[in-house]
């Protein structure tokens, strides 16, 4: 039971990490472009998606963690 719980938490945290690095990379690409003013809308959209996904992943981790008390 505990092993399953740990793997679930690790997998969810890995997903968060990969998602965050992907977003960071795309934001960096946008910042590197010279026409940043045109891309501020895109940057804002990406940041909004990032926050939403982050929140969803936090909820997922919070939902997985209470299982620890059952062991």
PyMOL commands that set and color helices and strands:
alter all, ss='L'
color gray80, all
select helices_A, chain A and resi 2-32+36-70
alter helices_A, ss='H'
color red, helices_A
deselect
rebuild
show_as cartoon
